[in-house]
Amino acid sequence: ELEGFHKFWTIIRWLLHQRKFRWIVLHGLYQLKQVTDDNSIFANIILKTLHNVHQSPALFTANIQEVQNRCHSHLVLAKKLDKLPSLLVQIPRWAADRILCLIYKTTDNEFHRFLKDGTTKFGDAEAIIVTTQNLTNAYRMVQPIRRFHKIDMNQSFWERNYDGIYKFSGREIVVSTTNFSIYTRIWPSNDSSRPAELGGIELNLFQDMTKRMNLTYKLRLSMEGIGVKENGRWKTGILGDIAEQRADVAIRGLWVSMDKVNSGIVMSSSFRAIKLMFLVPRPKRLMGHWYGVFELFQKYLWSVIAITLIVYTLILYATWKLTKSNIRGKNMKSLERAFFQLYGMLVLGSWPKVNPLQTSQRHLFMWWAIFALLISTSFSSSLVSKLTAPTYSRSVNTIEDFLQEGLTWTLRKPFSFYIVFNNNDDTHKRWLSQIEYINCTEEFNQILQKDDKQVILGYEINDSFHLFDDAIQEDLLEKYVTTNERLIEFFIAFALREGSIFNQAINRYIRYFVESGLVQHITDLEIRHKAIFKQSVYKLRKPERIIEQQDFKSLTLEELKGIFTILIIGYSVAFLIVLFERLHKSKVIHTSI
């Protein structure tokens, strides 16, 4: 074997001085910086030769345990073909990358089998594989068709052609998804174990994109939701399919959030916003109390009205003492008689008749009548408003309200709390500590039947409310209503591998679909389709404004101070008239008015 390597040493030194091969290895890789090898004697010979060639640039070498220093050009050296997959997983394989693989020895059957079945090992990168057994012919894989084709190393140049980047010539990609509300709907499979029908906002948009991009796709259905993140990288679920390169695109109403940053996943341009909201128990209608009629005015206002009545009674009694005039043939010789006369006017009772000689009393009664009319009108209008518009208990809209009302949150699936809630906030910590977990939706339906202190998380889109779990019985939702406050707002996008060749194309069509109104049109169709089976889509929205207990406001002195101002002005006018008549000793004419 060592003798064979010495023979190859002589051959490779000669090849590296040949212009064509040297150009492909070095300049064709855009100033190669990183070499990955299997620490074999073959790899060491090639590396030593490359370093000794005068024209070669600086190289960064690494073994399979440590591959750093991000670059876009890679040379992979392996003694045997079966070592190549373990080396490839150690380097980036994005659309911007180029990988030149040099294999020392392999059989024809093994080599052609790898060319057929090993295309996915290179991710989205462009690649060339060449063996020392045939340094004239190599096999190359570029964009957009992901399969190897034979090239002549003495005549081919590794040029990059971006023409048709949005036309992928029927290339098949893998789409990882799962059922999720109105975004992805997958009907039961037919006899061929394929979904009988697809629907939802995202799947409809994506199917339109694939036709325009000349792509074909197959679905990969995940039973693990979006997946679980371990050590900064997604491992399971649809996001795990992307990070581990089991799929090209993930679709499931995915949020653009920080938990996807630096995890091997990139999000496309967003095309919809999702507003998280809670369902809370509907406010309960409050029954009136026997003392409810007195709540129309504030206590302080009632006190001022009582004091005004007493003071005006004293004024009326003093005026009678001064003028000795009668009302309806009766005099005001007692405070009781004066009090009930004014009180009767205040509650819209009988109105007194006075004669022209009772000038001062006539003006006093006139201004008191105006005061009584304004006060009674304000009271009656407020009473009608309260009786015709029923009041309800205080609505809950914030986390603080949830805690005050003793509400609880029950979950069936794990939830990324750190995205929505602030763990440094004491209120949020208290709320999260009260969360309860269950095993199935049926158990949650039983809880909703017995417990009227539950909240349910959902989202709003296009003025309609949707649940994350559609298995909740709709009749149980009749006693719930959405909060006025939105918990948080996220943007929806597709998930792709970092450096994916499809990212630019998908972003282009997303922008086109949003600007043309196609996204809005498809969203409206899906909402109307769901409303046929789920009337709660619209019933759960916040109803027309209702009067809550804290919304009904008793009238205050500040609001009615104008009425008291009129009374004071009237009393001042009446006092001046009395003073004027006493000074001029006017005669009293005994005729009724």
JOPE-V809405 format. One record per backbone hydrogen bond with DSSP energy under -0.5 kcal/mol. CO is the residue of the C=O (numbers start at 1). NH is the residue of the N-H. Records with the same first field share a line. If there is no record, write none. Layout:
CO: NH / NH
This chain:
1: 5
2: 6
3: 7
4: 8
5: 9
6: 10
7: 11
8: 12
9: 13
10: 14
11: 15
12: 16
13: 17
14: 17
15: 18
18: 22
19: 23
20: 24
21: 25
22: 26 / 27
23: 28
26: 29 / 31 / 32
27: 30
33: 60
34: 75
35: 62
36: 77
40: 44
41: 45
42: 46
43: 47
44: 48
45: 49
46: 50
47: 51
48: 52
49: 53
53: 56
59: 61
60: 35
62: 37
63: 66
72: 98
73: 33 / 34
74: 100
75: 36 / 77
76: 78 / 102
77: 38
78: 104
79: 105
80: 83
81: 84
83: 87
84: 87 / 88
85: 89
87: 90
88: 91
93: 124
94: 97
97: 126
98: 74
99: 101 / 128
100: 76 / 102
101: 103 / 130
102: 78
103: 132
105: 81
107: 111
108: 112
109: 113
110: 114
111: 115
112: 116
113: 117
114: 118
115: 148
118: 121
119: 122
120: 123
122: 125
126: 99
127: 141
128: 101
129: 139
130: 103
131: 134
134: 131
136: 153
138: 151
139: 129
140: 149
141: 127
144: 146
145: 142 / 147
149: 140
151: 138 / 153
152: 155 / 156
157: 159
159: 161
160: 162
162: 165
164: 167
166: 168
168: 171
171: 216
173: 218
174: 176 / 248 / 249
175: 220
176: 251
177: 222
180: 183 / 184
182: 201
183: 202 / 203
184: 180
185: 187 / 199
188: 196
190: 193
194: 190
197: 187
199: 185
200: 204
201: 205
202: 206
203: 207
204: 208
205: 209
206: 210
207: 211
208: 212
209: 213
210: 214 / 215
211: 214
213: 168
214: 170 / 171
216: 173
218: 175
219: 221
220: 177
224: 227
225: 238
226: 239
228: 230 / 235 / 236
230: 233
233: 230
236: 240
237: 241
238: 242
239: 243
240: 244
241: 246 / 247
242: 245
248: 497
249: 176
250: 495
251: 178
254: 493
255: 257
257: 260
258: 261
260: 263 / 265
263: 234
264: 498
266: 496
272: 492
274: 276 / 490
275: 460
276: 487 / 488
277: 458
278: 280 / 483
279: 456
280: 481
284: 393
289: 292
291: 294
292: 295
293: 296
294: 297
296: 555
298: 302
299: 303
300: 304
301: 305
302: 306
303: 307
304: 308
305: 309
306: 310
307: 311
308: 312
309: 313
310: 314
311: 315
312: 316
313: 317
314: 318
315: 319
316: 320
317: 321
318: 322
319: 323
320: 324
327: 330
330: 327
334: 338
335: 339
336: 340
337: 341
338: 342
339: 343
340: 344
341: 345
342: 346
343: 347
344: 349
345: 348
353: 328
354: 593
355: 358
357: 359
358: 362
359: 363
360: 364
361: 365
362: 366
363: 367
364: 368
365: 369
366: 370
367: 371
368: 372
369: 373
370: 374
371: 375
372: 376
373: 377
374: 378
375: 379
376: 380
377: 381
378: 382
379: 383
380: 384
381: 385
382: 386
383: 387
384: 388
385: 389
388: 390
390: 547
391: 286
392: 549
398: 402
399: 403
400: 404
401: 405
402: 406 / 407
403: 406
408: 455
409: 436
411: 438
415: 417
416: 419 / 420
417: 420 / 421
421: 423
422: 425
425: 429
426: 430
427: 431
428: 432
429: 433
430: 434
431: 434
432: 435
436: 411
440: 444
441: 445
442: 446
443: 447
444: 448
445: 449
446: 450
447: 451
450: 452
453: 408
455: 410
456: 279
457: 468
458: 277
459: 466
460: 275
461: 464
464: 461
466: 459
468: 470
469: 472
473: 476
474: 477
475: 478
476: 479
477: 480
479: 282
481: 280
488: 276
490: 274
491: 256
492: 271 / 272
493: 254
494: 268
495: 250
496: 266
497: 500
499: 95
500: 503
502: 506
503: 507
504: 508
505: 509
506: 510
507: 511
508: 512
509: 513
510: 514
511: 515
512: 516
513: 517 / 518 / 519
514: 517
517: 521
518: 522
519: 523
520: 524
521: 525
522: 526
523: 527
524: 528
525: 529
526: 530
527: 531
528: 532
529: 532 / 533
530: 533 / 534
533: 535
534: 537
535: 538 / 539
536: 540
537: 465
538: 541
540: 482
546: 548
547: 392
548: 551 / 552
552: 554
555: 298
556: 560
557: 561
560: 563 / 564
561: 565
562: 566
563: 567
564: 568
565: 569
566: 570
567: 571
568: 572
569: 573
570: 574
571: 575
572: 576
573: 577
574: 578
575: 579
576: 580
577: 581
578: 582
579: 583
580: 584
581: 585 / 586
587: 589
588: 590
589: 357 / 591
591: 356
